[in-house]
């Protein structure tokens, strides 16, 4: 197990480096930056040019992009994510609480997706070709086709405007309800379809028929014999869905004014604050890689036949 984890971590290094390199290449082709945008129209042209030159030198923006990339990697090795040009403070201090907010939102959304998605998938498989199966499949098809941000707008319209159950921008613990539902219910749709397909496949196998012939109750048959084997497929999908949740949070957090890393990313891109943008991308990529590593380990734990060293 330790060798497998180490191997996966080593394979993740070139992926992270490639993501950072692509980010720097994008920055190199954009004609303006946060420093230039910050001083546009704020002072005379001569004073602005002098201030821009000083700040560009301070943040190494006057160097070629590949020199900036080397300096950035050196800073990362020392645990320094850089300084936000717009906010004038270390990036790590700005990302900290935002990242925790995003983890909280992602955890709540994932819980909703697991309960709703796996629950409806199991029921649809057990009651195959019934009205419940048809309804779950139809709703799942619509959910798979609908973007999370559009579903979020529908939730605001129905829950906040028509029903008036929550304010449009709620405060306190209630603030997480709508964004978590927007992300979680959308991700529940593909999870329900995958769970249904996996459960139907398992329920057709001979050992399930043998257990049913021995008089095993239907609940025990589904939960004890069928579900653990169906989880092998579902676990792989869950790892990918967490990546979808992180990606969907970029827009959903902005719609619901949830102060997470996704909202920060949208703001940083608008400010052209590349130090902040790079840090957000790096943290998001690291989280996605870590989640998929955990999913692979859980897959091997559920099915010991998986050869981790392969």
BELURLIN-V122046 format. One record per pair of residues at least 4 apart in sequence whose C-alpha atoms are under 6 Angstrom apart, sorted by the first residue. I is the first residue (numbers start at 1). GAP is how many residues later the second one is. If there is no record, write none. Layout:
BEGIN
I;GAP  I;GAP
END
This chain:
BEGIN
4;304  4;305  14;4  33;239  34;4  34;237  34;238  34;239  43;5  44;4  48;4  52;4  56;4  56;5  56;6  57;5  75;5  76;4  76;5  81;10  82;9  83;6  83;7  83;8  84;4  84;5  84;7  84;191  84;192  91;185  95;4  98;162  98;163  99;161  99;162  101;159  102;4  102;158  102;159  103;4  105;75  106;4  108;72  109;71  109;74  109;75  110;74  112;4  112;72  113;4  113;71  113;72  113;74  113;75  114;4  115;4  116;4  116;72  117;71  117;74  117;75  118;4  118;74  118;77  120;4  120;72  121;71  121;74  121;75  122;74  123;4  124;4  124;9  125;71  125;74  125;75  128;5  129;4  131;4  136;4  140;49  143;43  143;46  144;45  144;46  148;34  148;35  149;103  151;31  152;30  155;4  156;4  157;4  158;4  159;4  159;5  159;6  160;4  160;5  160;6  160;7  160;8  170;5  171;4  176;4  180;4  181;4  188;4  191;4  195;4  198;32  199;4  199;31  202;24  203;5  211;5  212;4  217;4  220;4  221;4  222;4  222;5  223;4  231;4  239;53  239;56  243;45  244;4  245;4  249;4  249;13  250;12  250;13  253;4  253;5  253;10  254;9  264;4  265;12  268;4  268;5  268;9  274;4  300;4  300;6
END
